[in-house]
Structure formats: structure tokens, C-alpha cells
Amino acid sequence: MTYEEIVDKVKKEFGSADVSKYDGHLALQINITGEGSGAFYAEINEGQLFIEPFDYKDNDAVLTASGEDIVSILSGKLGAIEAFEAGKITVDGDISKALSIQPIIEENKKPKTVTKRKSTSKTAAKSEVKEEPVKPLAAKASKTTKTKTTKSTVKSDSKTAAKTVKASSKTTKTTKSAAKKG
């Protein structure tokens, strides 16, 4: 592979990784040895991932490996720790910072799941909601205030009302006559 092919393959395999939850800043310079030798960098800054074909002088760590091994590590086909233990990659600088990229690689290699959303089209909404015909407000109010009354209820209510009226008028007459006497 050429240098350009290696950088393009890393961008393709790792460039879409979700780094939005990465806390902090990470700058890795990656030196390719052997066929396609050269340097490029991977940087995580403010939740964004950048992979560019330049060296990065103010880096946290420098990773050195063959182009194939770099592609395999960043695509998740080869674990970074296994590659380090096998001598396929060397790390100069802050090794713990360099390894902090491993969870992102692991998450990136998982197959992406697509979730289907429920249809929110107007026709679907109409079929789910049954509309009640619009009635005048007065009609609704009278309908809701109607109660079942019987003849006996009406009679007893009117007798009670009549008694109340008679009693109050007697009280008024008594009060007037008492006022005349005094």
C-alpha cells in the first residue's frame, strides 16, 4: 500500500468513529514504517475527530508501526494492547493517553444498528384519532347538565320550595307587624 492509501483506509475505517463522549484532547502522531512510510495524525478535539496527512509536533504520543498494522489497529481488527505486546507497534510519549483511544476503536467496530421510527405521516395520525363532530357549545352544555328527573322529585322539590316561600313570607309579615306595634 502507498502512504495515501494507508491514510485513506484509516479515514474510511476509523474516521466516522463517535468521539463526542471523549473527555479532553488527544493528539497522536502515527509514523508508518516500511511500505508506504510517512506520518499522519489523529486528533480528538472538542468532540470531533481529525485524521490528516501531516506530522503533529505537539502530540501526546507517537505510534510507530507498519501501515497494515496501523490500519488493523484503528479498524479494530487488531487490539492495540495485543499489538504492543507482540512488538508490532511502539509508543513514545504518554502510553495511557495513547491507549485511551481503544474504547473508541472498540465502539467503532460494533455494527451500527438502525432503529425504525413510527410513521408520523398525516394519514397515520388521522387513522389513529377519531374525531368527534363539532357541536355548538350551548348544545354540549345542556347535554352535560341534563339530569334524570321523575314526577315525584319535581313535586317534592316544588312543595319544599313553596313551604320555604310561605315560611319566609310569614317571617316578613311577623316582622312588619312587630315593627308597627313598637
Steps between C-alpha positions, in 0.01 A plus 500: 500500500607854436505770767186661355316166494587439866375844608184460289433154645544629857260786424250254353526245783539735797407848381129465579555385860283671760733704720234731640531344848880514509599721790796723422745537216708229333766543233675194360767514235512176306822405329474236230803279444581285199287518187308829479711660773407846620322674786144613567304589808174422673366769729192516719410855587170629639308185403632486143744260338759620252727273295743694282813412299742719699726447796388642834789646698307586818357150548413286801662189353664368185390161370737321262398191301462365149215635289312169515526483879386862541196434280426177690526674839290803413234287328474276807626184331812497719492609865742780588617323815554171314691683227715674763570174686587325172744780408300604193466858625715727714377791706708803592345748738197457725402135454185530712384793286575298185298206633206727582400466136439125538136529626420719200648239266298226674177700474572587136541138393156403632241470226283806476135433582227683320189576700175546317275779614125480503332669210395852579327566173173689495307197378630286784407768751150532357436128515603486866288798613124479469362846476169588665270724299513859615186609688404846620617571853146555632391160373791334676428689824132409504581142421745472786272675755188295431404272784234239520206630698181328594158646571530428870834682521355805329193494725703469819742771387213738417325425835825573686545821308139602568541432874821705505324792329203482741731485802703797384189703425360420849829620651477820300135558609591431862793739485281774342223460757752505784648817361150667488428407861825644628 
